[in-house]
Amino acid sequence: MIYVVDVNQMSFAFVAGSERHAADIAGSPGFVRALDRFFLNQRGSAASNPRPRAATVRELALFDDMSSEFADATADVLVARVA
């Protein structure tokens, strides 16, 4: 399933096997550091602890389009900005 975290009026989507798994990913130090670095580089403010939610139909379609571009890449987690 595709889950989304909303941070600073932006939405980031990723794949997780369950709501619990999504919460584990979103709360992991690496995920939080990556969002913090993104926002420090973009706007000068750090991201807080984001809570995942199920993606909307529109977000799911955007994520599927973006993830197909990386189908051959090897990565543990693909996070795509969907809004």
Buried (B, 14 or more C-beta within 10 A) or exposed (E): EBBBBEBBEBBBBBBBEEEEBBBBBBBEEEBBEBBBEBBEEEEEEBBEEBBBBEBBEEBBEBBEEBBEEEEEEEEEEBBBEBE
